Amino acid sequence: MPSEPSSVLIYVSEDLLGDALLKLPAISVLREAFPGCRVTWVAGGGPSVFNAQLAPLVEGMVDEVRDDLRVGRSWRDLLRRPLQGRRFEVIIDTQTIVRVTLALRRAPHRLFISAAAGFLLSDRRLPRGEKLSGNLRQRLLQLIRLASGRDIQPRYRLALPEGCRAAAAALLPDGPVYIGLAPGAGGRDKCWPLDRYLELGREQQTRGRTPVFFIGPAERDWVALIRARVPGALIPEAEAGTGVEAGPLLSLALAQRISVGVANDAGPGHIMAAAGAPLVSLFGRTSVEKFVEENDHRQVLRAADFGGDDVASIPIAAVAEAVEAQVRRLGQAP
């Protein structure tokens, strides 16, 4: 472009917790990619966690977060200007539904970037020989790079509110080797059986480690069972008196204090990964490539590696062995 743009819009289909956490390192490059530019982040398919629980994490990186601004819901949307008729000099469309892209392209702009229909509707395409990544974070980085003309690598560091960090330190004091266990998921079909998490927790206790269960609102009915079956295990998000509300920010701070985590392919696992915890990730039918990068400090166990497509196909012995490998890598094995 002949001059630096003054406004850029990033359009995503949705901002659920897990996906949003994966996007954070890519979002962090926006200031360098578009210096002096007003950045507007729009989630079209519903509410965005960047407008709620994760708002502090994009402060200074994004100027405005809009959500539930559905574009292209029907072909009639192609007859009117989207986004209340606002003009954005650069629009980056990260989804690939052609009807949505056509509707979004009607917003006044100087440069429009979209991978929909093989970049057919985009003002720029990827360089010859470069393929669009299947990984959520890398795909967003590619589109930002294409729009800005700058090859900027993320230098993202998770910056959490001090109150969350202090509460996490009180709940998980220095000393023990904490093994994080996250048995929940948005869809129970993604869940490795709870009984195996409980057995793994007891097995870690025999090794002198402290199991820490990460429990979300949907798993509150598991708390009594965990306490009964794994006496001495910690469930910090179910504890009261920290002065900090339970939620993703506290979970992130807690995940920074564990040595190794074990999690399903779901939000709690993405929280552990975003916090930088060495992780054992358990995948059933879902795509590994979308959520895991090659340089991630995690070990992935796939159901397919054990002859099945259900996450329950993964045996507990394999998970326990993977935990040991991560602990040895950290030099914390007893």
N, C-alpha and C positions, 0 to 999 in steps of 0.2 A: 504494500500500500504506500502511497506517496508520503504520508505522514502518520505519526503514531495515532491510533484510535483513542477516542475519549471514553468509549463505552463498549463493554462486551457482555453478551448474555450466554450463559451455559444452560442448555435445556436437557434435563434428564427425565426419564419416564417415572422414576420413583426414588425415594430416599429412605429405604428401610435401614434399620440399624446396622446390620452386617455389611451391606453394600456401601453405606455411607462411610463406615470406618475404613474400608478398603480404598476409598477415593481420596482420603485425606492427604497422603503424600503428593498426589497429582494436583490437588487444589492448592497446595502450598507453593507451587511454581507460578501461579497466576500473576503475582505482583512483578516477578522478574520477566515473565513472558509479555506482559502488557503494562509497562511502567506508566504510572500516572493515570491509569484507566479506572473507570468506575465498573466494578464487577457485579453483575446481577446473576444470581443462581436461581433457576426455576425448576421445581419438581412438578411435572404435569399430571402425574397419576394419583396424587393424594398428598397427605401431609408430609413434610420433610422434618427429619430429626434435627437438621441444622437450624430449624426455626423453633426448636424445643430443647430436648435434653442435651444435644451436642452443640448448641449455639456458641458456647465459649470456645470451642475448638476451632471455629472458622473466623473468630474475631480478628480483624486486621487483614484477613485474606480475602474475604468476600464483603462487599458493601451492603448488599441487599439480598435477602432470601425470600422468594415468593413460592408458595406451594398451592397445590390443588388447582392450578391454572390449566385445565384440560384443553388441549389443542388438537384439532383433527378428530374429534369424537365421531363426526359424520362428514360425509362429502359436502354437506351444506356449509361447513366451516370454511371451505375454499372460496366462498363468496364474500368473506369479510376479513378485515384485518385482525390478527390475533394480538394478544398481550395488550389489550386496551388501546391499540393503535400506536403504541410507543415505538420510537426508532432506536435501534441499537446498531452501532457501526459494524460490530462483528457479532455474528450469531454462530455458536457452535452447538450443533444438534447431535447429541450422543446416542439417540435411539435410532432404530432403522425401519420403523413402520412408514411406508411410503406416504400414506394419506396424512399422517402427522407431519412428516417432513414438508409436504406440499403446502399444508396450511401454515406451518411455521415460517416457511420461506416468503409468505406474503407480508410479513412484518418488514417495514422499511429498514434497509441495511446497506452497508458497503461491501461486506464480505460475508458469505454464507458457507459454512463447512458442515458436511454431513456425509456419513458413510452409507446412507440408504441407497438401495439399488446400485451398489457398486460405485458409489461416488458420482452417479449420473447427475444428481441435482446439486452437486457441490461446485463451488467456484475454484477449488483446488483439489488435487488428488494426491495420494501418497506417491513418493518417488518410485520409479520403475524397480521392480524386484522386492519392494517392501510390502508385506502382507499385514492386514489389519489383525492385531493381536486378539486372541480369544480371552485374554486376561483382562478383567475389568479395569484395573489400575493402569496397565500399560496401554490399553485402548484409549483411555481418556488422555493420557500423556501424548499419544500419537496425534490426536485431534488438536490438542492445544499447540503442539509443535507445528503442525501444519498451518494453523491459523496465524500463529505469531511469527513464524519463520525463524524461531530461536530453539536451539537444542539445549534445553535446560534439564538437568537431572535433579530430582527431589533431594533436599537436605532437611527433611522434615524431622522435627523432634516433638514428641507429644508433650504439650504444656498443659498440665492440669491445675485447677484451682488449689491453692495451698490448703484450704479446709479439707478437701478430699484426700490429699496426701497425708495430712495429719491424722485424719480419721482412720485411714488404712493402716498407718503405722501403729495406732492404738489397738486395732483389731488383729493385726498380724505383726507382733513385735519382732525385733531382730533376734536371731538365735536359731530357731528350728529350721529344718529344711522343709519347706512347704511344697506339697504336690497338689496342684489345682485340678479339680475334677468338675466338669461342667456337663451334667447328664441331660440337660434340657435342649429343646429346639422348638422353633415355631411350628413345625410339623412333626408329629410323633413318629412318622415313618423314617425320619432322619436320625432317630435316637438309638444308639447302642443300648442294649437292655440295662435298665437301672440296677438289676441284681448284680451285673458284672461290674458296674461302677462301685457298688458297695463292696464286693469281693476285692476289687483292686485297692480300695481304700484300706481295708483290713490288711492286705498284703504289704502295703507301704508302711503301715504301722509296725509290722514285724521287722522292718528294716530301719526302724528308728526315725521315720519321717512322719510329718503331720499332714494328713489329708485335709484339704480345704475344699468344701463343696460350694460351687457358684450356683445359686438358686435364684431364678427369676420369678416374677409374679405368677406365672402359669404353673410353677412347680412348688408352690407353697405347701401343698398337701403332701409333699415328699419329706418335709422337714422332720416330722416325728419318726418316720421310718428310718431316715438316715441316722438320727440320734440313737435309735434303738439298736440298729444293726452295726453301726460303726461308732461305738462309744469313744469319746475323745476327739472325734473329728470336729473341725470347725466349720461353721456355716455363717460367716461374718455378715452377709447381707440380711440375715434373719435376726441379727443382734440389735438391740435398742441402745440408746444412750450415747451414740457417737456425735450427735448434733448435726449430722449430715444425712440428708435424705438418700435412701437406697435408690440406685439408678445407674445408668451407664458410666457416669463420671466416677462414682465411687468404685464400680466394678473395674474400671481401667486402673485406678490407683491400687486396688487390691491385687490385680494381675501383675503389676510391676513388682510385687513383693514375693511372688512364687518362684520356685526354682524351675519347675516343669509343669506344663498343663496338659490335660487330656480332654478333648472336646469333640463333639459332633460337628458336622458341617452346618453351623448355625451361628446366630449372633454371639453367644458366649465365647465360642471359639475365635470369632473375628475380634472380639474384645481382647482376648489373650494375645492374639497375634499383633494387634495394634499397640499393645503395651510392651511388646518386645519379648514376651516370654517364650522360651523354647517350648515347642508344642508337639504333641502327638495328635494328628488330625484323623478322624475316622469318617470315611466316605462310603456311602452306599451307591445310590444311582446317580447322584449329582456330579456335575463336572468339576474335576480337580483343576483343570487349566484356568477356569474362570476366576477362581479364588486364590490359587497358590502360585507364587512365582518361584522360579528355579533357585533363587538365592535366599529364599525364606529359611529361617532357622527352625524348620519343623520337619518331622518325619510323617509322611502320609501313609496310612494303611487303607487300602481299597478293598471293598467286599469282593471285587472281581479277582483279586490276588489269592483269594481263598475259595474260589469256585462258586461264588454266589453273586447276587446283585442286591441283596438286602444287607444293611450294615450289621445285622446280627450274625452274619456269616464270619465276621472277624472274631477269632478266638481270644479269650482273655490272656492266654500265654503270649500271644504275639504282641498285645498291647503292653503287658508287663515288661517284656523284653525291650520294646521300643522306649519305654520310660527309663529303663536302666541304661540304655545307650545314650539318652540325652543327659542323664545325671553324670555318667562317666565323662561325657564330653565337657561338662562344666567342672569336672574335678571334684564333685561333691559326694561321690560314692563312698559309703562307710567302709 
